[in-house]
Amino acid sequence: MDANAASLAAQLGAEDALELVGGEPRLPLVVARVRDSEPFTGTDLVGELEKRGWMVPAYELPPDNADQQVIRMLVTINQTRELADALAGDIRDAIDKLRRRAAGDSVGRTAARGHGY
């Protein structure tokens, strides 16, 4: 689980739209936030991921940081490296789609699909 979480974190850390939240969690977690410079929010991103069959929550932070939001991905024992790679790929695709939509491009609807996660 830790190796798959590290792989997912490395792939998402390469996304310029996301900023990984540091720390050494006790669980195999990957926590990130959408950078302020992006034209979409964490809620927008998890909405796109939901259309692709993923359950990735977005959380608003406590009152002193209420303007910030994080997304949290828990890597479970039954999540293979292929599944972690699929999630990273869907996040990459969702970021691209949200950027194109914000730029005024006409983007088609995401076909609902699932990865069994």
MARZA-509253 format. One line per field, with one value per atom (N, C-alpha, C): residue number from 1; residue in one letter; atom name; z, x, y. Coordinates in steps of 0.001 Angstrom, whole numbers, plus 500000, padded with zeros to 6 digits. Layout:
i	NUM_...
aa	A_...
at	CA_...
c3	Z_...
c1	X_...
c2	Y_...
This chain:
i	1_1_1_2_2_2_3_3_3_4_4_4_5_5_5_6_6_6_7_7_7_8_8_8_9_9_9_10_10_10_11_11_11_12_12_12_13_13_13_14_14_14_15_15_15_16_16_16_17_17_17_18_18_18_19_19_19_20_20_20_21_21_21_22_22_22_23_23_23_24_24_24_25_25_25_26_26_26_27_27_27_28_28_28_29_29_29_30_30_30_31_31_31_32_32_32_33_33_33_34_34_34_35_35_35_36_36_36_37_37_37_38_38_38_39_39_39_40_40_40_41_41_41_42_42_42_43_43_43_44_44_44_45_45_45_46_46_46_47_47_47_48_48_48_49_49_49_50_50_50_51_51_51_52_52_52_53_53_53_54_54_54_55_55_55_56_56_56_57_57_57_58_58_58_59_59_59_60_60_60_61_61_61_62_62_62_63_63_63_64_64_64_65_65_65_66_66_66_67_67_67_68_68_68_69_69_69_70_70_70_71_71_71_72_72_72_73_73_73_74_74_74_75_75_75_76_76_76_77_77_77_78_78_78_79_79_79_80_80_80_81_81_81_82_82_82_83_83_83_84_84_84_85_85_85_86_86_86_87_87_87_88_88_88_89_89_89_90_90_90_91_91_91_92_92_92_93_93_93_94_94_94_95_95_95_96_96_96_97_97_97_98_98_98_99_99_99_100_100_100_101_101_101_102_102_102_103_103_103_104_104_104_105_105_105_106_106_106_107_107_107_108_108_108_109_109_109_110_110_110_111_111_111_112_112_112_113_113_113_114_114_114_115_115_115_116_116_116_117_117_117
aa	M_M_M_D_D_D_A_A_A_N_N_N_A_A_A_A_A_A_S_S_S_L_L_L_A_A_A_A_A_A_Q_Q_Q_L_L_L_G_G_G_A_A_A_E_E_E_D_D_D_A_A_A_L_L_L_E_E_E_L_L_L_V_V_V_G_G_G_G_G_G_E_E_E_P_P_P_R_R_R_L_L_L_P_P_P_L_L_L_V_V_V_V_V_V_A_A_A_R_R_R_V_V_V_R_R_R_D_D_D_S_S_S_E_E_E_P_P_P_F_F_F_T_T_T_G_G_G_T_T_T_D_D_D_L_L_L_V_V_V_G_G_G_E_E_E_L_L_L_E_E_E_K_K_K_R_R_R_G_G_G_W_W_W_M_M_M_V_V_V_P_P_P_A_A_A_Y_Y_Y_E_E_E_L_L_L_P_P_P_P_P_P_D_D_D_N_N_N_A_A_A_D_D_D_Q_Q_Q_Q_Q_Q_V_V_V_I_I_I_R_R_R_M_M_M_L_L_L_V_V_V_T_T_T_I_I_I_N_N_N_Q_Q_Q_T_T_T_R_R_R_E_E_E_L_L_L_A_A_A_D_D_D_A_A_A_L_L_L_A_A_A_G_G_G_D_D_D_I_I_I_R_R_R_D_D_D_A_A_A_I_I_I_D_D_D_K_K_K_L_L_L_R_R_R_R_R_R_R_R_R_A_A_A_A_A_A_G_G_G_D_D_D_S_S_S_V_V_V_G_G_G_R_R_R_T_T_T_A_A_A_A_A_A_R_R_R_G_G_G_H_H_H_G_G_G_Y_Y_Y
at	N_CA_C_N_CA_C_N_CA_C_N_CA_C_N_CA_C_N_CA_C_N_CA_C_N_CA_C_N_CA_C_N_CA_C_N_CA_C_N_CA_C_N_CA_C_N_CA_C_N_CA_C_N_CA_C_N_CA_C_N_CA_C_N_CA_C_N_CA_C_N_CA_C_N_CA_C_N_CA_C_N_CA_C_N_CA_C_N_CA_C_N_CA_C_N_CA_C_N_CA_C_N_CA_C_N_CA_C_N_CA_C_N_CA_C_N_CA_C_N_CA_C_N_CA_C_N_CA_C_N_CA_C_N_CA_C_N_CA_C_N_CA_C_N_CA_C_N_CA_C_N_CA_C_N_CA_C_N_CA_C_N_CA_C_N_CA_C_N_CA_C_N_CA_C_N_CA_C_N_CA_C_N_CA_C_N_CA_C_N_CA_C_N_CA_C_N_CA_C_N_CA_C_N_CA_C_N_CA_C_N_CA_C_N_CA_C_N_CA_C_N_CA_C_N_CA_C_N_CA_C_N_CA_C_N_CA_C_N_CA_C_N_CA_C_N_CA_C_N_CA_C_N_CA_C_N_CA_C_N_CA_C_N_CA_C_N_CA_C_N_CA_C_N_CA_C_N_CA_C_N_CA_C_N_CA_C_N_CA_C_N_CA_C_N_CA_C_N_CA_C_N_CA_C_N_CA_C_N_CA_C_N_CA_C_N_CA_C_N_CA_C_N_CA_C_N_CA_C_N_CA_C_N_CA_C_N_CA_C_N_CA_C_N_CA_C_N_CA_C_N_CA_C_N_CA_C_N_CA_C_N_CA_C_N_CA_C_N_CA_C_N_CA_C_N_CA_C_N_CA_C_N_CA_C_N_CA_C_N_CA_C_N_CA_C_N_CA_C_N_CA_C_N_CA_C_N_CA_C
c3	500000_500000_500000_500811_500866_499521_498857_497554_496526_496533_495589_495911_497199_497588_497154_497313_496898_495384_494638_493181_492768_493395_493092_493441_494591_494999_494012_493546_492588_491282_490812_489562_489724_490847_491061_491375_491993_492260_490979_489901_488609_487914_488415_487837_488339_487428_487867_488437_488221_488758_490228_490725_492086_492946_494217_495208_496267_496438_497453_498829_499764_501135_501856_502460_503056_504369_504933_506196_506009_507082_507057_507676_506876_507438_507923_508860_509365_508419_507629_506649_505272_504326_502960_502250_502544_502011_501031_500075_499228_499368_499814_500011_499127_498391_497481_497478_496948_496751_495376_494803_493513_493747_492944_493100_492837_493525_493397_491969_491200_489837_488835_489257_488338_488220_487063_486851_487352_488183_488729_490195_490894_492321_492550_493779_494152_493942_494200_493984_492512_491630_490186_489794_490341_490000_490476_491725_492201_491482_491022_490214_488908_488270_487043_487333_488451_488801_489117_489725_490024_488734_487706_486414_485829_486243_485747_486659_487698_488555_489837_490177_491370_492516_493723_494929_495630_495278_495867_496540_497862_498540_498502_498535_498690_500017_500803_502118_502209_502793_503138_504477_504656_505879_506972_508217_509328_509090_509929_509683_509357_509995_509699_508280_507643_506270_505408_505686_505013_503504_503042_501617_500876_501603_500991_501035_500118_500007_499648_500210_499876_499349_498522_498091_498720_499117_499859_499202_498933_498335_499271_499759_500626_499751_499814_499048_499933_499461_500259_499822_500610_500378_499029_498550_497290_496087_496288_495180_494600_493385_492712_492139_491695_491038_489774_489058_487843_488161_489278_489682_490090_490804_491167_489907_488923_487657_486909_486954_486294_486943_488274_488969_488574_488562_488170_486739_485849_484459_484354_485113_485089_485688_486699_487263_486228_485526_484457_483390_482949_481925_482418_483689_484258_484345_484738_484799_483416_482410_481039_480598_480877_480472_481185_482471_483216_482733_482389_481850_480495_479636_478310_478436_479338_479553_480022_480949_481454_480364_479393_478281_477214_477399_476459_475399_475453_474484_474753_473696_473833_474093_475277_475621_475830_475312_475429_476856_477076_478390_478613_479847_480204_480284_479581_479651_481013_481674_482975_482790_483627_483593_484984_485263_486588_486523_487572_487682_488800_489354_490429_491751_491892_493123_493912
c1	500829_500000_500873_501936_502820_503506_503930_504588_503617_502370_501378_501028_500932_500674_501835_503071_504237_504250_503869_503805_502738_501559_500485_500929_501575_502051_503076_503983_504997_504352_503358_502691_501900_501193_500416_501313_502469_503426_503981_503945_504417_503370_502150_501087_501240_501445_501637_500370_499225_497971_497786_498551_498351_499574_499311_500371_500141_501095_500952_501116_500307_500385_501342_502371_503438_503059_504029_503842_504010_504144_504287_503053_502042_500826_501064_500265_500359_499656_498768_498061_498651_498461_498947_498013_498220_497383_498169_497443_497978_497001_497510_496696_497262_496386_496826_495783_496188_495242_495479_494425_494524_495181_496155_496865_495905_496154_495301_495265_496300_496376_495504_494933_494124_492711_492072_490723_489616_489964_488986_489319_488376_488544_488685_488973_489005_487654_486592_485239_485016_485486_485369_486132_487338_488173_487540_487071_486472_485159_484469_483261_483580_484667_485106_485522_486209_486650_485459_484432_483226_482585_482576_482035_482835_484073_484959_484965_484117_483958_484774_485406_486258_485519_485813_485291_486466_486707_487789_487150_487259_486610_487444_486741_487365_486875_487797_487471_487871_486979_487358_488067_489043_489828_489102_489563_488932_488885_488125_487843_489039_490184_491332_491849_491520_491944_490751_489601_488363_488396_489312_489404_490186_490697_491469_490692_491028_490367_491432_491311_492240_491459_492121_491558_492412_491750_492448_492189_493265_493160_493797_493009_493487_493767_494986_495358_495080_494197_493787_494544_494386_495116_494765_493540_493124_493379_494048_494335_495702_495692_496924_497643_498869_499615_498893_498303_497560_496389_495729_494609_495107_496241_496831_497232_497797_498164_496927_495845_494599_494035_494091_493614_494456_495774_496655_496350_496118_495787_494453_493465_492164_492257_493095_493287_493940_494952_495605_494595_493763_492759_491730_491319_490324_490890_492154_492788_492802_493188_493219_491835_490830_489459_488984_489252_488813_489531_490794_491519_490949_490683_490129_488748_487922_486584_486692_487614_487787_488281_489028_489533_488467_487295_486199_486071_486892_486782_485511_484958_483806_484339_484070_484520_483303_483389_482270_482078_480960_480676_481553_481969_482767_481860_482221_481444_481667_480587_480712_481357_482331_482999_483527_483853_484348_485538_486314_487487_487312_486118_485873_486461_486679_487263_486202
c2	498814_500000_501248_501209_502369_502618_501547_501699_502261_501788_502301_503752_504102_505486_506380_505891_506669_506868_505841_505954_506965_506879_507827_509248_509426_510748_511287_510446_510882_511337_510593_510960_512255_512408_513627_514813_514558_515632_516233_515478_515975_516848_516848_517678_519104_520059_521437_522049_521436_521957_521609_520638_520161_520431_520637_520783_519720_518826_517798_518417_517958_518424_517492_518047_517251_516604_515954_515264_513779_513096_511649_511017_510734_510150_508723_508314_506948_505985_506492_505674_505946_505029_505287_506273_507554_508629_509484_510036_511089_512250_513384_514576_515671_516346_517403_518508_519638_520727_521325_521875_522542_523895_524220_525496_526658_527763_528949_529488_529255_529787_529017_527907_527102_527671_527479_528010_527075_526124_525190_524921_524329_524040_522542_522186_520779_520121_520858_520328_520019_520901_520653_519388_519247_518100_516801_516751_515505_515221_516263_516046_515342_515755_515078_513645_513444_512092_511193_511757_510972_510467_511291_510879_509716_509602_508548_507330_507354_506193_506193_507318_507385_508061_507628_508270_508943_510198_510978_512187_512293_513413_514691_515811_517127_517692_518199_518732_520192_520999_522362_522299_523162_523170_523967_523879_524597_526107_526825_528249_529138_528943_529804_529625_528502_528215_527818_528389_527979_528232_529080_529353_528272_527289_526216_524903_524041_522745_521712_520523_519450_518251_517473_516197_515106_514017_512969_511630_510910_509591_508578_507652_506581_505370_504866_503677_502466_501606_500454_499196_498165_496915_496279_496503_495886_496792_497906_498812_498462_497976_497575_498790_498586_499659_500102_499155_499509_500432_500182_501029_502415_502480_503772_504536_503836_504473_504959_504182_504585_505847_505923_507124_508332_508179_509284_509727_508781_509120_509841_509399_510073_511473_511652_512993_513894_513370_514135_514549_513595_513887_514892_514769_515685_517098_517239_518557_519185_518409_518916_519372_518565_518911_520175_520291_521472_522727_522614_523769_524179_523195_523511_524133_523604_524166_525616_525901_527264_528212_527670_528480_528722_528134_528346_527286_526249_525164_524359_523845_522962_521557_521049_519710_518833_517634_516705_516237_515611_515051_513836_513675_512511_511302_510250_509015_508381_508023_507386_506024_505765_504467_504203_503013_502683_501767_501819_500974_499955_499892_498935_499371_500701_501217_501936
